[in-house]
Amino acid sequence: MKLEVFWFDDCPNHHAATALLNETLDELGVSAEIEMVKVPDLETGEKTKFAGSPTIRVNGKDIDPTYEDTGDYTPRCRVYFTSEGFKGLPEKAWIVDAVREAIAN
């Protein structure tokens, strides 16, 4: 299973996102390495199709089930539309679903 967290320096939410991902993996009994992908500039953003910081991908797929690629890969903070409104972190359930889907496939 390939796990990635995309981030950039000016957005502090990647620390909490990584902790949330680790916590979720522990609860699911999944042992996997998380690749931290720093996106310092637009060139890297374009190469990685950066959706904002933090972005979590499981097997190359964004965990946000409503994610649509806008083509804007500028390094910036990401805002998620969750069941509790706009947040700087994704919902834990999205991580659970993405990891379970990866295990099933």
C-alpha positions as CSV (number, residue, x, y, z in Angstrom):
1,M,0.0,0.0,0.0
2,K,1.4,3.4,-1.0
3,L,0.6,6.2,1.5
4,E,1.6,9.8,0.8
5,V,1.1,13.1,2.6
6,F,1.7,16.1,0.5
7,W,2.6,19.3,2.3
8,F,4.4,22.7,2.2
9,D,6.1,24.7,4.9
10,D,3.6,27.5,5.4
11,C,0.8,25.2,6.3
12,P,0.9,23.6,9.8
13,N,-2.0,21.1,9.2
14,H,0.3,18.4,7.7
15,H,1.5,17.5,11.2
16,A,-2.1,16.8,12.4
17,A,-2.9,15.1,9.1
18,T,0.1,12.7,9.5
19,A,-0.9,12.0,13.1
20,L,-4.5,11.3,12.1
21,L,-3.3,9.0,9.3
22,N,-0.9,7.1,11.8
23,E,-3.7,6.9,14.4
24,T,-6.1,5.5,11.8
25,L,-3.6,2.9,10.5
26,D,-2.9,1.8,14.1
27,E,-6.6,1.3,14.7
28,L,-7.0,-0.7,11.5
29,G,-4.0,-2.8,12.4
30,V,-2.2,-1.7,9.2
31,S,1.6,-1.3,9.1
32,A,2.7,0.8,6.2
33,E,5.3,3.5,5.6
34,I,4.1,7.0,4.9
35,E,5.9,9.0,2.3
36,M,6.1,12.7,3.2
37,V,6.1,14.7,-0.1
38,K,7.2,18.3,0.4
39,V,5.9,20.7,-2.2
40,P,8.1,23.8,-2.0
41,D,7.2,25.4,-5.4
42,L,4.8,25.4,-8.4
43,E,7.1,23.2,-10.4
44,T,6.9,20.4,-7.8
45,G,3.2,21.1,-7.4
46,E,2.6,20.6,-11.1
47,K,4.7,17.4,-11.1
48,T,2.7,15.9,-8.2
49,K,-0.7,17.5,-9.0
50,F,-0.7,19.1,-5.6
51,A,-4.2,19.7,-4.2
52,G,-3.0,21.7,-1.2
53,S,-1.5,21.0,2.2
54,P,-2.3,18.6,3.6
55,T,-3.2,16.1,0.9
56,I,-3.4,12.4,1.7
57,R,-3.3,9.8,-1.1
58,V,-3.7,6.1,-0.8
59,N,-2.3,4.2,-3.8
60,G,-2.2,7.5,-5.7
61,K,-5.9,8.4,-5.0
62,D,-7.0,11.4,-3.0
63,I,-8.9,10.2,0.1
64,D,-11.5,13.0,-0.2
65,P,-14.4,11.2,-2.0
66,T,-15.5,14.5,-3.5
67,Y,-12.1,15.6,-4.8
68,E,-12.0,17.1,-8.3
69,D,-8.7,18.1,-9.8
70,T,-8.9,21.9,-10.6
71,G,-5.6,22.1,-12.3
72,D,-4.3,24.6,-9.8
73,Y,-1.2,23.1,-8.2
74,T,0.0,26.2,-6.4
75,P,1.5,25.5,-2.9
76,R,-1.2,26.5,-0.5
77,C,-3.2,25.3,2.5
78,R,-6.0,22.9,1.7
79,V,-9.5,23.3,3.1
80,Y,-11.8,20.3,3.2
81,F,-15.6,20.4,3.1
82,T,-16.5,17.9,5.9
83,S,-19.7,16.9,7.6
84,E,-18.8,19.6,10.3
85,G,-18.1,22.3,7.7
86,F,-14.9,23.6,6.3
87,K,-11.8,22.2,8.1
88,G,-8.0,22.1,7.5
89,L,-8.1,18.3,7.9
90,P,-10.0,15.5,6.1
91,E,-12.5,13.3,7.9
92,K,-11.1,10.2,9.5
93,A,-13.8,8.1,7.9
94,W,-12.3,9.1,4.5
95,I,-9.0,7.6,5.5
96,V,-10.6,4.5,6.8
97,D,-12.5,4.0,3.6
98,A,-9.5,4.6,1.4
99,V,-7.3,2.2,3.4
100,R,-10.0,-0.5,3.4
101,E,-10.4,-0.1,-0.3
102,A,-6.7,-0.5,-0.9
103,I,-6.6,-3.6,1.3
104,A,-9.5,-5.1,-0.6
105,N,-7.8,-4.5,-3.9
